[in-house]
Amino acid sequence: MHCDFCKSNNIKEIYIVPTSRIGATVYCCQECGLHQSKYTDKSNKHTHKSISSGADWGNIRHGKKIRLQKSLDVLNSLLDFNSLPNILDIGSNRGHFVNYIIDNTKSNVTAIEPDTRIVGGYVDDSRLTKVFQRYENCNLDHKFDLIYCCHTLEHADSAFHMITQMRNNLKEKGYLYIDVPSIEILKDVNNVEEFFIDKHTFHFDIDVLSNFLKFLGFKIIYSEDDKSNIIIVCQKINKHYNLKDNIDYYHNNMIKNQTSLKQIVEIIHDLCKNNRVAIYGTSKIYDALVIHGGLNPNLPEMIIDDYLYGYVDKVHGRELTKSSNLLTDKVDIIILLTRSATDNLIKTLTDANFQNIITFKQLINKK
C-alpha cells in the first residue's frame, strides 16, 4: 500500500476501526500527512440505509442537502454564476444543487450521479445533462467553468485521480469547489460516534488537501474548516506557463549576475592586496567567481570548506584547508561565499572573535 497523494510507501497504521463491516484500517502518510482507509473485505459492505453510530452508517443520501445552503453562501460571495456558462456537479445526488442552478441562473449544468434510484427529483430542462455513472468512468467532451464536488471526494477510489481528472475537465482559470468532512472533528471532546465510516476511503486535513491542490496547479481563493467540514474554493492556473515565466526570470537574472561577478572580483582582488583574506566556501559561488569573474585563486591567504575537505584535495588548483586553521593562521578578512549556512557561520566566527566578515550577499549588492 502507498499514499494516494504523494505515492510514498512510508505510511503508518494508526487505527483499526472496531465497528467496520469490511475490516477498515486507517493509515497516515508520514511524508504528506494524508489519511486513508484500507479494507480487507469489501464484499461485506452494507447497502441498506443505516443511521448507526458505528462505521456502517450511510446510504441515507441527505448530506448534500444539508450542505447546500452553506455551499451557495460561499459560492455567491465569491463568484457570479452569470459568468459561469458551464457547470459540472460531481455526485449530484438528489439534485438539490442542480435544481438551484437551473432555477436561478442561465448556466448549463452537467450532473454526474451513478445511483439512478435517487434522481427522480431533477428538474427537466434543456440546460441539464444527466450522466448516470461514476465520475471516474466518464469521458466528458468539453470543459467547465465551475466544478462542484460536495461530499464526494472522500468516497473516491483514488482522490489523486479524481482531483487530476477534475483539473483536466476545467477550463483555464475555471473554479473548483470542494466540500469534505474534516478530520479535525476527532478533537471534539463530546464525540460519541465513529468518524472513519466504511463509506469513506479518504479523511482530509485542510492543510494536506490545500497543499496537494496547490501542487497540482490550483490557486486557493477561499478555505474554511469549521471542525466538521472543510470547504476549499480554488482556481485552475496555467502551471506550465508560470513555470516558464520563472525559468525565463531565472535564466536572465543568472546571466545578469554572472556579468556583474567581474566587479565583485575586483573588490576581492583589492582586499587581497593589503590584507590576509580567507575565502570560506569553495563550491558553486566560488567556481562562478573564478569562471565568470576571473578571480585569481592564488591571491587569498587560504580557501576553506569543511564540507568539501577530505573529499576534494584542490579547487581550481588551490589546496583546501579546514576552518580550524583559522585559529592558528590568523587572517584579517573572511569572505563567506555561502548561502543557507551564512547566518550560522557568522555567529560561529563572531563567537570566536572574528569581526571582519564579508558575505557574498553584501558583495553582490555592493557591486
C-alpha atoms as a printed R data frame, in Angstrom:
    type eleno elety resid chain resno       x      y       z
1   ATOM     1    CA   MET     A     1   0.000  0.000   0.000
2   ATOM     2    CA   HIS     A     2   1.206  3.504  -0.783
3   ATOM     3    CA   CYS     A     3  -0.025  7.052  -0.215
4   ATOM     4    CA   ASP     A     4  -2.631  8.072  -2.763
5   ATOM     5    CA   PHE     A     5  -1.309 11.653  -2.912
6   ATOM     6    CA   CYS     A     6   2.495 11.535  -2.796
7   ATOM     7    CA   LYS     A     7   2.876  7.797  -3.637
8   ATOM     8    CA   SER     A     8   5.201  7.264  -0.670
9   ATOM     9    CA   ASN     A     9   5.435  3.822   0.915
10  ATOM    10    CA   ASN     A    10   6.168  5.493   4.241
11  ATOM    11    CA   ILE     A    11   2.688  5.070   5.706
12  ATOM    12    CA   LYS     A    12   1.825  4.180   9.278
13  ATOM    13    CA   GLU     A    13  -1.119  2.229  10.630
14  ATOM    14    CA   ILE     A    14  -2.842  4.459  13.178
15  ATOM    15    CA   TYR     A    15  -6.298  2.991  13.834
16  ATOM    16    CA   ILE     A    16  -8.239 -0.238  13.360
17  ATOM    17    CA   VAL     A    17 -11.911  0.702  13.037
18  ATOM    18    CA   PRO     A    18 -13.645 -1.557  15.604
19  ATOM    19    CA   THR     A    19 -17.163 -1.429  14.102
20  ATOM    20    CA   SER     A    20 -16.164 -1.764  10.451
21  ATOM    21    CA   ARG     A    21 -18.009 -4.447   8.496
22  ATOM    22    CA   ILE     A    22 -15.255 -4.539   5.861
23  ATOM    23    CA   GLY     A    23 -12.127 -4.612   8.011
24  ATOM    24    CA   ALA     A    24 -11.136 -0.938   7.764
25  ATOM    25    CA   THR     A    25  -7.726  0.176   8.986
26  ATOM    26    CA   VAL     A    26  -6.708  3.834   8.814
27  ATOM    27    CA   TYR     A    27  -3.202  4.758   7.689
28  ATOM    28    CA   CYS     A    28  -1.385  8.075   7.761
29  ATOM    29    CA   CYS     A    29   1.299  9.035   5.255
30  ATOM    30    CA   GLN     A    30   4.437 10.085   7.116
31  ATOM    31    CA   GLU     A    31   5.522 12.231   4.169
32  ATOM    32    CA   CYS     A    32   2.476 14.349   3.208
33  ATOM    33    CA   GLY     A    33   0.018 13.607   6.040
34  ATOM    34    CA   LEU     A    34  -2.878 12.131   4.031
35  ATOM    35    CA   HIS     A    35  -5.153  9.761   5.971
36  ATOM    36    CA   GLN     A    36  -6.734  6.900   4.068
37  ATOM    37    CA   SER     A    37  -8.522  3.647   4.877
38  ATOM    38    CA   LYS     A    38  -7.645  0.191   3.630
39  ATOM    39    CA   TYR     A    39 -10.210 -2.609   3.690
40  ATOM    40    CA   THR     A    40  -9.756 -6.363   3.992
41  ATOM    41    CA   ASP     A    41 -13.236 -7.490   2.847
42  ATOM    42    CA   LYS     A    42 -15.177 -5.047   0.660
43  ATOM    43    CA   SER     A    43 -17.671 -7.776  -0.215
44  ATOM    44    CA   ASN     A    44 -19.301 -7.309   3.183
45  ATOM    45    CA   LYS     A    45 -20.073 -3.625   2.539
46  ATOM    46    CA   HIS     A    46 -23.668 -2.829   3.509
47  ATOM    47    CA   THR     A    47 -26.161 -1.403   1.011
48  ATOM    48    CA   HIS     A    48 -29.106 -0.777   3.307
49  ATOM    49    CA   LYS     A    49 -29.944  2.564   4.925
50  ATOM    50    CA   SER     A    50 -28.276  2.826   8.300
51  ATOM    51    CA   ILE     A    51 -28.287  5.571  10.921
52  ATOM    52    CA   SER     A    52 -25.742  3.646  13.006
53  ATOM    53    CA   SER     A    53 -23.247  5.486  15.204
54  ATOM    54    CA   GLY     A    54 -20.680  2.935  14.060
55  ATOM    55    CA   ALA     A    55 -18.698  2.572  10.867
56  ATOM    56    CA   ASP     A    56 -21.695  1.149   8.960
57  ATOM    57    CA   TRP     A    57 -23.515  4.483   8.880
58  ATOM    58    CA   GLY     A    58 -24.709  5.530   5.435
59  ATOM    59    CA   ASN     A    59 -26.897  5.185   2.344
60  ATOM    60    CA   ILE     A    60 -29.235  7.919   3.586
61  ATOM    61    CA   ARG     A    61 -28.034 10.257   0.842
62  ATOM    62    CA   HIS     A    62 -29.074 13.508   2.527
63  ATOM    63    CA   GLY     A    63 -25.713 15.088   3.371
64  ATOM    64    CA   LYS     A    64 -25.512 17.233   0.232
65  ATOM    65    CA   LYS     A    65 -28.870 18.788   1.003
66  ATOM    66    CA   ILE     A    66 -27.597 19.686   4.465
67  ATOM    67    CA   ARG     A    67 -24.523 21.346   2.930
68  ATOM    68    CA   LEU     A    68 -26.397 23.121   0.106
69  ATOM    69    CA   GLN     A    69 -27.089 26.482   1.753
70  ATOM    70    CA   LYS     A    70 -23.545 26.808   3.064
71  ATOM    71    CA   SER     A    71 -22.217 25.969  -0.403
72  ATOM    72    CA   LEU     A    72 -24.416 28.594  -2.025
73  ATOM    73    CA   ASP     A    73 -23.468 31.227   0.564
74  ATOM    74    CA   VAL     A    74 -19.772 30.691  -0.161
75  ATOM    75    CA   LEU     A    75 -20.107 30.480  -3.943
76  ATOM    76    CA   ASN     A    76 -22.377 33.516  -4.241
77  ATOM    77    CA   SER     A    77 -19.969 35.568  -2.124
78  ATOM    78    CA   LEU     A    78 -17.067 34.713  -4.455
79  ATOM    79    CA   LEU     A    79 -18.451 34.132  -7.933
80  ATOM    80    CA   ASP     A    80 -21.058 35.428 -10.348
81  ATOM    81    CA   PHE     A    81 -22.951 32.464 -11.768
82  ATOM    82    CA   ASN     A    82 -23.785 34.556 -14.837
83  ATOM    83    CA   SER     A    83 -20.088 34.391 -15.754
84  ATOM    84    CA   LEU     A    84 -20.060 30.589 -15.447
85  ATOM    85    CA   PRO     A    85 -21.883 29.229 -18.513
86  ATOM    86    CA   ASN     A    86 -20.959 25.570 -17.954
87  ATOM    87    CA   ILE     A    87 -21.053 23.869 -14.547
88  ATOM    88    CA   LEU     A    88 -20.318 20.277 -13.548
89  ATOM    89    CA   ASP     A    89 -21.798 18.702 -10.409
90  ATOM    90    CA   ILE     A    90 -19.914 15.541  -9.409
91  ATOM    91    CA   GLY     A    91 -22.025 13.256  -7.255
92  ATOM    92    CA   SER     A    92 -25.153 15.329  -7.913
93  ATOM    93    CA   ASN     A    93 -27.159 13.057  -5.633
94  ATOM    94    CA   ARG     A    94 -30.839 14.058  -5.381
95  ATOM    95    CA   GLY     A    95 -30.249 17.177  -7.481
96  ATOM    96    CA   HIS     A    96 -30.519 19.993  -4.928
97  ATOM    97    CA   PHE     A    97 -27.554 21.970  -6.342
98  ATOM    98    CA   VAL     A    98 -28.504 21.131  -9.929
99  ATOM    99    CA   ASN     A    99 -32.051 22.394  -9.447
100 ATOM   100    CA   TYR     A   100 -30.771 25.616  -7.881
101 ATOM   101    CA   ILE     A   101 -28.571 26.280 -10.911
102 ATOM   102    CA   ILE     A   102 -31.416 25.634 -13.356
103 ATOM   103    CA   ASP     A   103 -33.917 27.720 -11.385
104 ATOM   104    CA   ASN     A   104 -31.674 30.676 -10.530
105 ATOM   105    CA   THR     A   105 -29.032 31.037 -13.253
106 ATOM   106    CA   LYS     A   106 -28.604 30.867 -17.014
107 ATOM   107    CA   SER     A   107 -25.850 28.268 -16.732
108 ATOM   108    CA   ASN     A   108 -25.771 24.856 -18.353
109 ATOM   109    CA   VAL     A   109 -25.142 22.083 -15.854
110 ATOM   110    CA   THR     A   110 -23.938 18.508 -16.216
111 ATOM   111    CA   ALA     A   111 -24.940 16.206 -13.356
112 ATOM   112    CA   ILE     A   112 -22.884 13.092 -12.606
113 ATOM   113    CA   GLU     A   113 -24.753 10.587 -10.429
114 ATOM   114    CA   PRO     A   114 -24.321  6.785 -10.597
115 ATOM   115    CA   ASP     A   115 -27.348  5.952  -8.411
116 ATOM   116    CA   THR     A   116 -30.421  6.194 -10.647
117 ATOM   117    CA   ARG     A   117 -32.733  5.383  -7.728
118 ATOM   118    CA   ILE     A   118 -32.448  8.908  -6.300
119 ATOM   119    CA   VAL     A   119 -32.682 11.170  -9.365
120 ATOM   120    CA   GLY     A   120 -36.450 11.448  -9.618
121 ATOM   121    CA   GLY     A   121 -36.457 14.985  -8.249
122 ATOM   122    CA   TYR     A   122 -34.323 16.532 -11.000
123 ATOM   123    CA   VAL     A   123 -35.970 19.290 -12.999
124 ATOM   124    CA   ASP     A   124 -36.499 18.640 -16.687
125 ATOM   125    CA   ASP     A   125 -34.621 21.320 -18.620
126 ATOM   126    CA   SER     A   126 -32.699 21.585 -21.875
127 ATOM   127    CA   ARG     A   127 -29.778 23.118 -19.976
128 ATOM   128    CA   LEU     A   128 -29.354 19.981 -17.850
129 ATOM   129    CA   THR     A   129 -27.298 16.979 -18.965
130 ATOM   130    CA   LYS     A   130 -27.537 13.874 -16.758
131 ATOM   131    CA   VAL     A   131 -24.822 11.228 -16.714
132 ATOM   132    CA   PHE     A   132 -25.641  8.120 -14.666
133 ATOM   133    CA   GLN     A   133 -22.223  6.629 -13.894
134 ATOM   134    CA   ARG     A   134 -19.263  7.148 -11.610
135 ATOM   135    CA   TYR     A   135 -17.249 10.235 -12.434
136 ATOM   136    CA   GLU     A   136 -14.043  8.184 -12.693
137 ATOM   137    CA   ASN     A   137 -15.605  6.324 -15.654
138 ATOM   138    CA   CYS     A   138 -16.767  9.452 -17.506
139 ATOM   139    CA   ASN     A   139 -15.165 10.783 -20.675
140 ATOM   140    CA   LEU     A   140 -16.551 14.302 -20.870
141 ATOM   141    CA   ASP     A   141 -16.081 16.021 -24.214
142 ATOM   142    CA   HIS     A   142 -15.975 19.640 -23.025
143 ATOM   143    CA   LYS     A   143 -14.536 21.727 -20.208
144 ATOM   144    CA   PHE     A   144 -16.305 23.569 -17.422
145 ATOM   145    CA   ASP     A   145 -16.162 26.983 -15.738
146 ATOM   146    CA   LEU     A   146 -17.047 25.562 -12.315
147 ATOM   147    CA   ILE     A   147 -16.870 22.051 -10.895
148 ATOM   148    CA   TYR     A   148 -18.918 21.420  -7.759
149 ATOM   149    CA   CYS     A   149 -17.750 18.462  -5.662
150 ATOM   150    CA   CYS     A   150 -19.628 18.316  -2.358
151 ATOM   151    CA   HIS     A   151 -19.070 15.330  -0.046
152 ATOM   152    CA   THR     A   152 -17.912 13.129  -2.897
153 ATOM   153    CA   LEU     A   153 -14.108 13.208  -2.872
154 ATOM   154    CA   GLU     A   154 -13.898 11.177   0.339
155 ATOM   155    CA   HIS     A   155 -15.714  8.314  -1.452
156 ATOM   156    CA   ALA     A   156 -13.282  8.132  -4.387
157 ATOM   157    CA   ASP     A   157 -11.259  5.035  -5.153
158 ATOM   158    CA   SER     A   158  -8.363  7.456  -5.684
159 ATOM   159    CA   ALA     A   159  -8.627 11.070  -4.537
160 ATOM   160    CA   PHE     A   160  -5.490 11.771  -6.563
161 ATOM   161    CA   HIS     A   161  -7.084 10.628  -9.812
162 ATOM   162    CA   MET     A   162 -10.390 12.356  -9.101
163 ATOM   163    CA   ILE     A   163  -8.710 15.713  -8.458
164 ATOM   164    CA   THR     A   164  -6.460 15.436 -11.508
165 ATOM   165    CA   GLN     A   165  -9.481 14.453 -13.606
166 ATOM   166    CA   MET     A   166 -11.375 17.476 -12.302
167 ATOM   167    CA   ARG     A   167  -8.428 19.683 -13.206
168 ATOM   168    CA   ASN     A   168  -8.430 18.260 -16.736
169 ATOM   169    CA   ASN     A   169 -12.167 18.954 -17.032
170 ATOM   170    CA   LEU     A   170 -11.772 22.601 -16.005
171 ATOM   171    CA   LYS     A   171 -11.177 25.488 -18.340
172 ATOM   172    CA   GLU     A   172  -8.117 27.635 -17.683
173 ATOM   173    CA   LYS     A   173  -8.975 29.896 -14.739
174 ATOM   174    CA   GLY     A   174 -12.011 27.717 -14.025
175 ATOM   175    CA   TYR     A   175 -13.113 27.160 -10.425
176 ATOM   176    CA   LEU     A   176 -13.241 24.028  -8.290
177 ATOM   177    CA   TYR     A   177 -15.464 23.812  -5.200
178 ATOM   178    CA   ILE     A   178 -14.642 21.018  -2.749
179 ATOM   179    CA   ASP     A   179 -16.537 20.219   0.450
180 ATOM   180    CA   VAL     A   180 -15.411 17.219   2.541
181 ATOM   181    CA   PRO     A   181 -15.649 16.038   6.156
182 ATOM   182    CA   SER     A   182 -12.877 17.426   8.353
183 ATOM   183    CA   ILE     A   183 -10.595 15.188  10.375
184 ATOM   184    CA   GLU     A   184 -10.496 17.993  12.956
185 ATOM   185    CA   ILE     A   185 -13.734 16.545  14.330
186 ATOM   186    CA   LEU     A   186 -11.568 13.923  16.057
187 ATOM   187    CA   LYS     A   187 -10.705 16.622  18.613
188 ATOM   188    CA   ASP     A   188 -14.347 17.034  19.669
189 ATOM   189    CA   VAL     A   189 -14.396 16.165  23.387
190 ATOM   190    CA   ASN     A   190 -18.101 15.281  23.165
191 ATOM   191    CA   ASN     A   191 -17.744 12.775  20.323
192 ATOM   192    CA   VAL     A   192 -19.751  9.535  20.657
193 ATOM   193    CA   GLU     A   193 -19.848  8.343  17.021
194 ATOM   194    CA   GLU     A   194 -17.387  6.741  14.590
195 ATOM   195    CA   PHE     A   195 -15.764  9.206  12.151
196 ATOM   196    CA   PHE     A   196 -13.985  6.625   9.978
197 ATOM   197    CA   ILE     A   197 -17.082  5.149   8.374
198 ATOM   198    CA   ASP     A   198 -16.896  2.390   5.771
199 ATOM   199    CA   LYS     A   199 -18.260  4.662   3.034
200 ATOM   200    CA   HIS     A   200 -15.219  6.975   3.250
201 ATOM   201    CA   THR     A   201 -11.808  5.976   1.935
202 ATOM   202    CA   PHE     A   202 -10.117  9.344   2.486
203 ATOM   203    CA   HIS     A   203 -10.084 11.555   5.571
204 ATOM   204    CA   PHE     A   204  -8.900 15.107   4.970
205 ATOM   205    CA   ASP     A   205  -6.928 17.716   6.829
206 ATOM   206    CA   ILE     A   206  -7.298 21.202   5.323
207 ATOM   207    CA   ASP     A   207  -3.551 21.804   5.044
208 ATOM   208    CA   VAL     A   208  -2.876 18.443   3.391
209 ATOM   209    CA   LEU     A   209  -5.675 18.927   0.877
210 ATOM   210    CA   SER     A   210  -4.721 22.568   0.183
211 ATOM   211    CA   ASN     A   211  -1.073 21.678  -0.362
212 ATOM   212    CA   PHE     A   212  -1.990 18.939  -2.820
213 ATOM   213    CA   LEU     A   213  -4.270 21.272  -4.765
214 ATOM   214    CA   LYS     A   214  -1.504 23.869  -4.939
215 ATOM   215    CA   PHE     A   215   0.915 21.196  -6.116
216 ATOM   216    CA   LEU     A   216  -1.446 20.374  -8.977
217 ATOM   217    CA   GLY     A   217  -1.595 23.992 -10.081
218 ATOM   218    CA   PHE     A   218  -4.602 25.413  -8.253
219 ATOM   219    CA   LYS     A   219  -4.706 28.790  -6.537
220 ATOM   220    CA   ILE     A   220  -6.686 28.707  -3.285
221 ATOM   221    CA   ILE     A   221  -9.117 31.623  -3.177
222 ATOM   222    CA   TYR     A   222 -11.181 30.504  -0.189
223 ATOM   223    CA   SER     A   223 -10.733 27.902   2.535
224 ATOM   224    CA   GLU     A   224 -12.600 27.143   5.722
225 ATOM   225    CA   ASP     A   225 -12.525 24.394   8.336
226 ATOM   226    CA   ASP     A   226 -15.373 24.570  10.858
227 ATOM   227    CA   LYS     A   227 -14.016 21.428  12.587
228 ATOM   228    CA   SER     A   228 -16.747 19.333  10.976
229 ATOM   229    CA   ASN     A   229 -16.390 20.162   7.281
230 ATOM   230    CA   ILE     A   230 -13.710 21.598   5.021
231 ATOM   231    CA   ILE     A   231 -14.560 23.950   2.164
232 ATOM   232    CA   ILE     A   232 -11.967 24.902  -0.433
233 ATOM   233    CA   VAL     A   233 -12.614 27.034  -3.492
234 ATOM   234    CA   CYS     A   234  -9.683 27.158  -5.871
235 ATOM   235    CA   GLN     A   235  -8.909 28.323  -9.373
236 ATOM   236    CA   LYS     A   236  -7.041 26.456 -12.069
237 ATOM   237    CA   ILE     A   237  -3.960 28.328 -13.154
238 ATOM   238    CA   ASN     A   238  -1.634 27.567 -16.036
239 ATOM   239    CA   LYS     A   239   1.116 25.945 -14.017
240 ATOM   240    CA   HIS     A   240   3.362 25.338 -17.014
241 ATOM   241    CA   TYR     A   241   3.037 28.954 -18.120
242 ATOM   242    CA   ASN     A   242   4.013 30.191 -14.666
243 ATOM   243    CA   LEU     A   243   6.919 27.773 -14.614
244 ATOM   244    CA   LYS     A   244   8.125 29.149 -17.935
245 ATOM   245    CA   ASP     A   245   7.960 32.665 -16.514
246 ATOM   246    CA   ASN     A   246  10.055 31.530 -13.569
247 ATOM   247    CA   ILE     A   247  12.579 29.844 -15.843
248 ATOM   248    CA   ASP     A   248  12.859 32.938 -18.026
249 ATOM   249    CA   TYR     A   249  13.438 35.117 -14.945
250 ATOM   250    CA   TYR     A   250  15.962 32.650 -13.542
251 ATOM   251    CA   HIS     A   251  17.934 32.452 -16.789
252 ATOM   252    CA   ASN     A   252  18.012 36.194 -17.444
253 ATOM   253    CA   ASN     A   253  18.829 37.013 -13.834
254 ATOM   254    CA   MET     A   254  21.663 34.462 -13.749
255 ATOM   255    CA   ILE     A   255  23.247 35.922 -16.890
256 ATOM   256    CA   LYS     A   256  22.974 39.454 -15.433
257 ATOM   257    CA   ASN     A   257  24.539 38.378 -12.131
258 ATOM   258    CA   GLN     A   258  27.317 36.398 -13.811
259 ATOM   259    CA   THR     A   259  28.239 39.508 -15.787
260 ATOM   260    CA   SER     A   260  28.470 41.513 -12.568
261 ATOM   261    CA   LEU     A   261  30.855 38.999 -10.966
262 ATOM   262    CA   LYS     A   262  33.841 40.803 -12.513
263 ATOM   263    CA   GLN     A   263  33.055 43.830 -10.341
264 ATOM   264    CA   ILE     A   264  32.918 41.616  -7.262
265 ATOM   265    CA   VAL     A   265  36.250 40.037  -8.182
266 ATOM   266    CA   GLU     A   266  37.818 43.496  -8.443
267 ATOM   267    CA   ILE     A   267  36.706 44.177  -4.866
268 ATOM   268    CA   ILE     A   268  38.159 40.854  -3.675
269 ATOM   269    CA   HIS     A   269  41.452 41.435  -5.510
270 ATOM   270    CA   ASP     A   270  41.763 44.898  -3.941
271 ATOM   271    CA   LEU     A   271  41.133 43.440  -0.480
272 ATOM   272    CA   CYS     A   272  43.830 40.817  -1.048
273 ATOM   273    CA   LYS     A   273  46.487 43.440  -1.870
274 ATOM   274    CA   ASN     A   274  46.789 44.761   1.670
275 ATOM   275    CA   ASN     A   275  45.047 42.095   3.779
276 ATOM   276    CA   ARG     A   276  45.263 38.430   4.598
277 ATOM   277    CA   VAL     A   277  41.978 37.213   3.165
278 ATOM   278    CA   ALA     A   278  40.391 33.822   3.725
279 ATOM   279    CA   ILE     A   279  37.638 32.645   1.415
280 ATOM   280    CA   TYR     A   280  35.158 30.408   3.230
281 ATOM   281    CA   GLY     A   281  33.088 28.247   0.869
282 ATOM   282    CA   THR     A   282  34.629 26.933  -2.334
283 ATOM   283    CA   SER     A   283  31.703 25.351  -4.109
284 ATOM   284    CA   LYS     A   284  29.380 26.847  -6.739
285 ATOM   285    CA   ILE     A   285  29.683 30.562  -5.936
286 ATOM   286    CA   TYR     A   286  33.475 30.310  -5.740
287 ATOM   287    CA   ASP     A   287  33.577 28.484  -9.066
288 ATOM   288    CA   ALA     A   288  31.342 31.137 -10.669
289 ATOM   289    CA   LEU     A   289  33.676 33.881  -9.427
290 ATOM   290    CA   VAL     A   290  36.673 32.109 -10.969
291 ATOM   291    CA   ILE     A   291  34.975 31.130 -14.255
292 ATOM   292    CA   HIS     A   292  32.814 34.198 -14.914
293 ATOM   293    CA   GLY     A   293  34.516 36.851 -12.806
294 ATOM   294    CA   GLY     A   294  38.188 35.984 -13.322
295 ATOM   295    CA   LEU     A   295  39.054 35.511  -9.635
296 ATOM   296    CA   ASN     A   296  42.716 34.608  -9.104
297 ATOM   297    CA   PRO     A   297  42.604 31.555  -6.765
298 ATOM   298    CA   ASN     A   298  46.187 32.232  -5.607
299 ATOM   299    CA   LEU     A   299  45.564 35.685  -4.120
300 ATOM   300    CA   PRO     A   300  43.606 34.750  -0.947
301 ATOM   301    CA   GLU     A   301  45.630 33.632   2.076
302 ATOM   302    CA   MET     A   302  43.608 30.408   2.250
303 ATOM   303    CA   ILE     A   303  40.461 28.794   0.912
304 ATOM   304    CA   ILE     A   304  38.263 26.940   3.381
305 ATOM   305    CA   ASP     A   305  35.459 24.424   3.015
306 ATOM   306    CA   ASP     A   306  34.762 22.000   5.865
307 ATOM   307    CA   TYR     A   307  32.200 20.080   3.793
308 ATOM   308    CA   LEU     A   308  34.459 19.509   0.800
309 ATOM   309    CA   TYR     A   309  37.626 18.955   2.836
310 ATOM   310    CA   GLY     A   310  38.574 15.274   2.768
311 ATOM   311    CA   TYR     A   311  36.574 14.656  -0.407
312 ATOM   312    CA   VAL     A   312  38.281 17.161  -2.696
313 ATOM   313    CA   ASP     A   313  42.003 17.960  -2.407
314 ATOM   314    CA   LYS     A   314  42.155 21.035  -4.607
315 ATOM   315    CA   VAL     A   315  39.729 23.537  -6.089
316 ATOM   316    CA   HIS     A   316  40.951 25.409  -9.159
317 ATOM   317    CA   GLY     A   317  44.472 24.244  -8.397
318 ATOM   318    CA   ARG     A   318  44.457 25.526  -4.811
319 ATOM   319    CA   GLU     A   319  44.641 23.229  -1.776
320 ATOM   320    CA   LEU     A   320  41.706 23.283   0.613
321 ATOM   321    CA   THR     A   321  42.057 23.810   4.338
322 ATOM   322    CA   LYS     A   322  39.711 23.463   7.330
323 ATOM   323    CA   SER     A   323  38.166 26.266   9.356
324 ATOM   324    CA   SER     A   324  40.082 25.113  12.435
325 ATOM   325    CA   ASN     A   325  43.257 26.512  10.814
326 ATOM   326    CA   LEU     A   326  41.825 29.997  11.199
327 ATOM   327    CA   LEU     A   327  42.754 29.793  14.872
328 ATOM   328    CA   THR     A   328  46.442 29.329  14.106
329 ATOM   329    CA   ASP     A   329  46.799 31.150  10.789
330 ATOM   330    CA   LYS     A   330  45.220 34.469  11.635
331 ATOM   331    CA   VAL     A   331  43.612 36.382   8.797
332 ATOM   332    CA   ASP     A   332  42.333 39.939   8.525
333 ATOM   333    CA   ILE     A   333  39.181 39.356   6.492
334 ATOM   334    CA   ILE     A   334  36.918 36.355   5.970
335 ATOM   335    CA   ILE     A   335  34.755 36.298   2.851
336 ATOM   336    CA   LEU     A   336  31.792 33.915   3.070
337 ATOM   337    CA   LEU     A   337  30.801 32.510  -0.317
338 ATOM   338    CA   THR     A   338  27.829 30.636   1.192
339 ATOM   339    CA   ARG     A   339  24.033 30.758   1.216
340 ATOM   340    CA   SER     A   340  21.982 28.760   3.730
341 ATOM   341    CA   ALA     A   341  24.919 28.333   6.120
342 ATOM   342    CA   THR     A   342  25.798 32.035   6.209
343 ATOM   343    CA   ASP     A   343  23.973 33.083   9.394
344 ATOM   344    CA   ASN     A   344  25.298 30.142  11.437
345 ATOM   345    CA   LEU     A   345  28.833 30.749  10.179
346 ATOM   346    CA   ILE     A   346  28.686 34.430  11.095
347 ATOM   347    CA   LYS     A   347  27.632 33.520  14.654
348 ATOM   348    CA   THR     A   348  30.351 30.859  14.945
349 ATOM   349    CA   LEU     A   349  33.036 33.203  13.657
350 ATOM   350    CA   THR     A   350  31.998 36.205  15.739
351 ATOM   351    CA   ASP     A   351  31.878 33.986  18.837
352 ATOM   352    CA   ALA     A   352  35.495 33.113  18.032
353 ATOM   353    CA   ASN     A   353  36.331 36.861  17.856
354 ATOM   354    CA   PHE     A   354  36.466 37.161  14.085
355 ATOM   355    CA   GLN     A   355  34.879 40.538  13.388
356 ATOM   356    CA   ASN     A   356  35.790 41.431   9.822
357 ATOM   357    CA   ILE     A   357  33.396 39.179   7.883
358 ATOM   358    CA   ILE     A   358  32.028 39.914   4.411
359 ATOM   359    CA   THR     A   359  29.210 37.875   2.873
360 ATOM   360    CA   PHE     A   360  28.550 37.165  -0.794
361 ATOM   361    CA   LYS     A   361  25.176 38.883  -0.420
362 ATOM   362    CA   GLN     A   362  26.953 42.059   0.679
363 ATOM   363    CA   LEU     A   363  29.355 41.847  -2.228
364 ATOM   364    CA   ILE     A   364  26.731 41.269  -4.907
365 ATOM   365    CA   ASN     A   365  24.568 44.107  -3.558
366 ATOM   366    CA   LYS     A   366  27.600 46.405  -3.345
367 ATOM   367    CA   LYS     A   367  28.818 45.954  -6.881
